[in-house]
């Protein structure tokens, strides 16, 4: 799998594709554990495809969100044809115009996460 045959999305022909970055620090309404965060993430990814869009794009976004190396995450979204609206991946589109909204909790950990000792 690769993106050798990929072409820029419409409007990106001048090489203006947005480069992704880490989300800004955020705080959950109440402190949560790593286990609770993982449960929230699993629930989101299990239900997200039911709200529309293509399963392949959801899978690519999940892989990119889980990838700690931003350059690798960039390759994943580029190869999948994801159009990045917000550079932190919270809002993206596919080539057909379907919108994909990702909550911050699937992209990073909250600043008030309870750390296990």
N, C-alpha and C positions, 0 to 999 in steps of 0.2 A: 504494500500500500504506500502510496506517495502522492505528491501533487505535481508531478512532472508535467502532466497535461492540464493543470489548473490554469484558468484565465482570471484576470482581475474582474471583480464584480463591477457592474455598471457604475460609473462615477468614480471608480478607483483606478482608472487607466493611467493616471498620472503618478501612481505610486503613493497615494495618500492614505493607504490602509492604516487604521489606527493600531498602534502598538499597545498591547495589554500591559497593565501594571497591577501591583498588589492593591487590594482595596484599602481605603483609609481605615485606621483603627475605629472600632465601634464597640458599644457596650450593650449587652443584653439587658432587658428590663430587670431581671433578677439573676444573680450568679448561678451558673450551671456547670455541671461536671462534663468531662470529655465524653462520658457515656451518653449523657443527655443530648449533647451536641450531635453525636453520631446518630442517635435515634431520630433527631430532627432532620438531619441530612438524608438518612435512609428513607424517611417518610416523604420528603420532598421529591427525591429522585424516583421513588416508586409511583408517585401520583402525577408528576409533571407532564409526561406524555399524553395524559388524558385531557389536558387543557388545550391541545392542538399542537401543530408543528409536526415535524418529522422525527421519528424515533432515532434515526441516524444522527441528526443534529443534537438531540438531547444527549445521546451517548457521547458525542464529541465534546459537548460542553461539560459533561460530568468528568470525562478524562482530563480535560484542560483544568477544571477546577481542582482536581486532586493532584495535579502535577506541580511539585514545588519549584521546578526550574521554569522561569517565565519564558525563556526562549523555546523550550519544548512545548509549553502550553500554546505559544504563538503558532508554532508549526501545526499543532493539532487543529486549532480554529481555522487557520489558513487553508489547510488541506480539506477541511470539511466544507469550505465555502461559507463560513460564518461571517456575517457582516457585523462588526463590533460597533455599537452605538456609543456605549460608555466604556472607557478603557479599562474599568475594573470588572468587566463582563456582566454587570448587573442588567444591562439591556443589550440584546443582540437580535439580529434578524437572519433569516436564511435567504437564499437567492430568489425565493418565491414571494418574499415579503412577510412571512410569518414572524411574529414577535416572540422572543424568548426572554422572560424576566427571571433573573436568578437572585434569590435573597442573599444578603451578605454572609449568613451563617453557613452557606455551602462553599463560600469562597475563602473564608478566613475564620480564625477563632476570635471570640470576644475578648476584650481587655479584662473583663471581670470573671473569666473562667476559673472555676475551682480546680486547683492543681492537686493531683494525688501525690502524697508523700511516700 
